Amino acid sequence: MDSNPSSAETPPGSIYVSSAVTNAAKILVVGHFAVGKTTLIGSLSEIAPLRTEEKMTQASLHVDDLRGVTDKRTTTVALDFGRLTLSDDLVLYLFGTPGQQRFMQLWEDMARGALGALLLVDPARLEETFPVIDLVERYGLEYAIAVNSFQSSTVYEEAEVREALDLLPDTPVVYCDARDRQSSAHALIALVRHLLTRAA
């Protein structure tokens, strides 16, 4: 029977965390419906991500707003989960939240123990971000904004995003392509740096 490797030399992609890792942090990946949360976690995770996507049905037609994402066929109904080892002694557990209002009851449990949140926004649908910001702030989570612009022709400068979302001056704003590992990692690093600054 296989057991958890005791060696610090854990192979890349292993389902096990290296025994050298002594610290773990829970990070939420949040945002409105169809903004790219599942895609971002999939691009970052060193293990096969856990996804709870289901096909969208006729029942959701009058509930989920598909403006700008008419080709969307599935949606997260519980959570996404991934893992990323940042250093020899630190691993991040990434939890993606559903974007629709009907799943907001999951937030309380998912926010418990989280150090912070990476908040994805679509520049073409900035107004849909306000309810998510309200939830993040309600649960007292520090956050960074990641403008996911891979499928949007709308471009806003950082100052415009800050003004539109009424952000505090020290809230990080970065631009990313959730499909790209390096770009997604850049956004996540901005959040981690912000969390370290706030903890200092």
Contacts in CASP RR format, 6 or more apart in sequence:
PFRMAT RR
TARGET T0000
AUTHOR 0000-0000-0000
METHOD contacts of the structure
MODEL  1
MDSNPSSAETPPGSIYVSSAVTNAAKILVVGHFAVGKTTLIGSLSEIAPL
RTEEKMTQASLHVDDLRGVTDKRTTTVALDFGRLTLSDDLVLYLFGTPGQ
QRFMQLWEDMARGALGALLLVDPARLEETFPVIDLVERYGLEYAIAVNSF
QSSTVYEEAEVREALDLLPDTPVVYCDARDRQSSAHALIALVRHLLTRAA
4 16 0 8 1.000
5 14 0 8 1.000
5 16 0 8 1.000
5 18 0 8 1.000
5 19 0 8 1.000
6 19 0 8 1.000
7 19 0 8 1.000
8 18 0 8 1.000
8 19 0 8 1.000
8 20 0 8 1.000
8 88 0 8 1.000
9 18 0 8 1.000
10 16 0 8 1.000
10 17 0 8 1.000
10 18 0 8 1.000
10 19 0 8 1.000
12 46 0 8 1.000
13 46 0 8 1.000
13 47 0 8 1.000
14 47 0 8 1.000
15 47 0 8 1.000
17 24 0 8 1.000
17 83 0 8 1.000
17 85 0 8 1.000
17 91 0 8 1.000
18 85 0 8 1.000
18 88 0 8 1.000
20 88 0 8 1.000
20 89 0 8 1.000
21 85 0 8 1.000
21 88 0 8 1.000
21 89 0 8 1.000
21 90 0 8 1.000
21 91 0 8 1.000
22 89 0 8 1.000
23 89 0 8 1.000
23 90 0 8 1.000
23 91 0 8 1.000
24 90 0 8 1.000
24 91 0 8 1.000
24 92 0 8 1.000
24 93 0 8 1.000
25 90 0 8 1.000
25 91 0 8 1.000
25 92 0 8 1.000
25 93 0 8 1.000
25 115 0 8 1.000
26 92 0 8 1.000
26 93 0 8 1.000
26 95 0 8 1.000
26 113 0 8 1.000
26 114 0 8 1.000
26 115 0 8 1.000
27 92 0 8 1.000
27 93 0 8 1.000
27 94 0 8 1.000
27 95 0 8 1.000
27 114 0 8 1.000
27 115 0 8 1.000
27 116 0 8 1.000
27 117 0 8 1.000
27 118 0 8 1.000
27 188 0 8 1.000
27 191 0 8 1.000
28 94 0 8 1.000
28 95 0 8 1.000
28 96 0 8 1.000
28 97 0 8 1.000
28 110 0 8 1.000
28 111 0 8 1.000
28 114 0 8 1.000
28 116 0 8 1.000
28 117 0 8 1.000
28 118 0 8 1.000
28 136 0 8 1.000
28 141 0 8 1.000
29 37 0 8 1.000
29 40 0 8 1.000
29 41 0 8 1.000
29 80 0 8 1.000
29 94 0 8 1.000
29 95 0 8 1.000
29 96 0 8 1.000
29 97 0 8 1.000
29 117 0 8 1.000
29 118 0 8 1.000
29 120 0 8 1.000
30 37 0 8 1.000
30 96 0 8 1.000
30 97 0 8 1.000
30 99 0 8 1.000
30 117 0 8 1.000
30 118 0 8 1.000
30 119 0 8 1.000
30 120 0 8 1.000
30 132 0 8 1.000
30 135 0 8 1.000
30 136 0 8 1.000
30 143 0 8 1.000
31 37 0 8 1.000
31 97 0 8 1.000
31 99 0 8 1.000
31 119 0 8 1.000
31 120 0 8 1.000
31 121 0 8 1.000
31 129 0 8 1.000
31 132 0 8 1.000
32 99 0 8 1.000
32 121 0 8 1.000
32 122 0 8 1.000
32 125 0 8 1.000
32 128 0 8 1.000
32 129 0 8 1.000
32 131 0 8 1.000
32 132 0 8 1.000
33 64 0 8 1.000
33 65 0 8 1.000
33 69 0 8 1.000
33 75 0 8 1.000
33 99 0 8 1.000
33 100 0 8 1.000
33 128 0 8 1.000
34 66 0 8 1.000
34 69 0 8 1.000
34 72 0 8 1.000
34 75 0 8 1.000
34 122 0 8 1.000
35 99 0 8 1.000
35 120 0 8 1.000
35 121 0 8 1.000
35 122 0 8 1.000
35 125 0 8 1.000
35 128 0 8 1.000
35 148 0 8 1.000
36 120 0 8 1.000
36 148 0 8 1.000
36 178 0 8 1.000
37 76 0 8 1.000
37 80 0 8 1.000
37 96 0 8 1.000
37 97 0 8 1.000
37 99 0 8 1.000
37 120 0 8 1.000
37 178 0 8 1.000
38 49 0 8 1.000
38 51 0 8 1.000
38 53 0 8 1.000
38 76 0 8 1.000
38 80 0 8 1.000
38 96 0 8 1.000
39 178 0 8 1.000
39 179 0 8 1.000
40 118 0 8 1.000
40 120 0 8 1.000
40 146 0 8 1.000
40 148 0 8 1.000
40 176 0 8 1.000
40 178 0 8 1.000
40 184 0 8 1.000
40 187 0 8 1.000
41 49 0 8 1.000
41 80 0 8 1.000
41 81 0 8 1.000
41 82 0 8 1.000
41 94 0 8 1.000
41 96 0 8 1.000
42 49 0 8 1.000
42 80 0 8 1.000
42 82 0 8 1.000
43 178 0 8 1.000
43 179 0 8 1.000
43 180 0 8 1.000
43 181 0 8 1.000
43 184 0 8 1.000
44 82 0 8 1.000
44 84 0 8 1.000
44 94 0 8 1.000
44 181 0 8 1.000
44 184 0 8 1.000
44 185 0 8 1.000
44 188 0 8 1.000
45 82 0 8 1.000
45 83 0 8 1.000
45 84 0 8 1.000
45 94 0 8 1.000
46 83 0 8 1.000
46 84 0 8 1.000
46 85 0 8 1.000
47 82 0 8 1.000
47 83 0 8 1.000
49 80 0 8 1.000
49 81 0 8 1.000
49 82 0 8 1.000
50 79 0 8 1.000
50 80 0 8 1.000
50 81 0 8 1.000
50 82 0 8 1.000
51 76 0 8 1.000
51 80 0 8 1.000
52 76 0 8 1.000
52 77 0 8 1.000
52 78 0 8 1.000
52 79 0 8 1.000
52 80 0 8 1.000
53 74 0 8 1.000
53 75 0 8 1.000
53 76 0 8 1.000
53 77 0 8 1.000
54 74 0 8 1.000
54 75 0 8 1.000
54 77 0 8 1.000
55 73 0 8 1.000
55 74 0 8 1.000
56 64 0 8 1.000
56 72 0 8 1.000
56 73 0 8 1.000
56 74 0 8 1.000
56 75 0 8 1.000
60 75 0 8 1.000
63 100 0 8 1.000
63 102 0 8 1.000
64 75 0 8 1.000
64 100 0 8 1.000
65 128 0 8 1.000
66 72 0 8 1.000
67 125 0 8 1.000
68 124 0 8 1.000
68 125 0 8 1.000
69 151 0 8 1.000
75 98 0 8 1.000
75 100 0 8 1.000
76 96 0 8 1.000
76 97 0 8 1.000
76 98 0 8 1.000
76 99 0 8 1.000
77 98 0 8 1.000
77 103 0 8 1.000
78 98 0 8 1.000
78 103 0 8 1.000
78 106 0 8 1.000
79 95 0 8 1.000
79 96 0 8 1.000
79 97 0 8 1.000
79 98 0 8 1.000
79 106 0 8 1.000
79 110 0 8 1.000
80 94 0 8 1.000
80 95 0 8 1.000
80 96 0 8 1.000
81 93 0 8 1.000
81 94 0 8 1.000
81 95 0 8 1.000
81 96 0 8 1.000
82 93 0 8 1.000
82 94 0 8 1.000
82 95 0 8 1.000
83 91 0 8 1.000
83 92 0 8 1.000
83 93 0 8 1.000
83 94 0 8 1.000
84 91 0 8 1.000
84 92 0 8 1.000
84 94 0 8 1.000
84 188 0 8 1.000
85 91 0 8 1.000
85 92 0 8 1.000
86 92 0 8 1.000
86 192 0 8 1.000
92 188 0 8 1.000
92 192 0 8 1.000
95 110 0 8 1.000
95 114 0 8 1.000
96 110 0 8 1.000
97 103 0 8 1.000
97 106 0 8 1.000
97 107 0 8 1.000
97 110 0 8 1.000
98 106 0 8 1.000
99 132 0 8 1.000
101 131 0 8 1.000
104 135 0 8 1.000
107 135 0 8 1.000
107 139 0 8 1.000
108 139 0 8 1.000
111 139 0 8 1.000
111 140 0 8 1.000
111 141 0 8 1.000
114 139 0 8 1.000
114 141 0 8 1.000
115 141 0 8 1.000
115 142 0 8 1.000
115 195 0 8 1.000
116 141 0 8 1.000
116 142 0 8 1.000
116 143 0 8 1.000
116 191 0 8 1.000
116 195 0 8 1.000
117 136 0 8 1.000
117 141 0 8 1.000
117 142 0 8 1.000
117 143 0 8 1.000
117 144 0 8 1.000
117 191 0 8 1.000
118 143 0 8 1.000
118 144 0 8 1.000
118 146 0 8 1.000
118 187 0 8 1.000
118 188 0 8 1.000
118 191 0 8 1.000
119 129 0 8 1.000
119 132 0 8 1.000
119 133 0 8 1.000
119 136 0 8 1.000
119 143 0 8 1.000
119 144 0 8 1.000
119 145 0 8 1.000
119 146 0 8 1.000
120 146 0 8 1.000
120 148 0 8 1.000
120 178 0 8 1.000
121 129 0 8 1.000
121 145 0 8 1.000
121 146 0 8 1.000
121 147 0 8 1.000
121 148 0 8 1.000
121 161 0 8 1.000
121 165 0 8 1.000
122 128 0 8 1.000
122 148 0 8 1.000
122 149 0 8 1.000
122 151 0 8 1.000
122 152 0 8 1.000
123 147 0 8 1.000
123 149 0 8 1.000
123 152 0 8 1.000
123 154 0 8 1.000
123 155 0 8 1.000
123 156 0 8 1.000
123 161 0 8 1.000
124 152 0 8 1.000
124 153 0 8 1.000
124 154 0 8 1.000
126 156 0 8 1.000
126 161 0 8 1.000
126 164 0 8 1.000
126 165 0 8 1.000
129 165 0 8 1.000
130 165 0 8 1.000
133 143 0 8 1.000
133 165 0 8 1.000
136 143 0 8 1.000
142 194 0 8 1.000
142 195 0 8 1.000
142 198 0 8 1.000
143 171 0 8 1.000
143 191 0 8 1.000
144 171 0 8 1.000
144 172 0 8 1.000
144 173 0 8 1.000
144 174 0 8 1.000
144 187 0 8 1.000
144 190 0 8 1.000
144 191 0 8 1.000
144 194 0 8 1.000
145 161 0 8 1.000
145 165 0 8 1.000
145 167 0 8 1.000
145 171 0 8 1.000
145 172 0 8 1.000
145 173 0 8 1.000
145 174 0 8 1.000
146 174 0 8 1.000
146 175 0 8 1.000
146 176 0 8 1.000
146 178 0 8 1.000
146 187 0 8 1.000
146 190 0 8 1.000
147 156 0 8 1.000
147 161 0 8 1.000
147 173 0 8 1.000
147 174 0 8 1.000
147 175 0 8 1.000
147 176 0 8 1.000
148 176 0 8 1.000
148 177 0 8 1.000
148 178 0 8 1.000
149 155 0 8 1.000
149 175 0 8 1.000
149 176 0 8 1.000
149 177 0 8 1.000
150 177 0 8 1.000
150 178 0 8 1.000
150 179 0 8 1.000
150 180 0 8 1.000
156 164 0 8 1.000
158 173 0 8 1.000
161 167 0 8 1.000
161 173 0 8 1.000
162 171 0 8 1.000
162 173 0 8 1.000
167 173 0 8 1.000
170 194 0 8 1.000
170 197 0 8 1.000
171 194 0 8 1.000
172 190 0 8 1.000
172 191 0 8 1.000
172 193 0 8 1.000
172 194 0 8 1.000
174 186 0 8 1.000
174 187 0 8 1.000
174 190 0 8 1.000
176 183 0 8 1.000
176 184 0 8 1.000
176 186 0 8 1.000
176 187 0 8 1.000
177 183 0 8 1.000
177 184 0 8 1.000
178 184 0 8 1.000
END
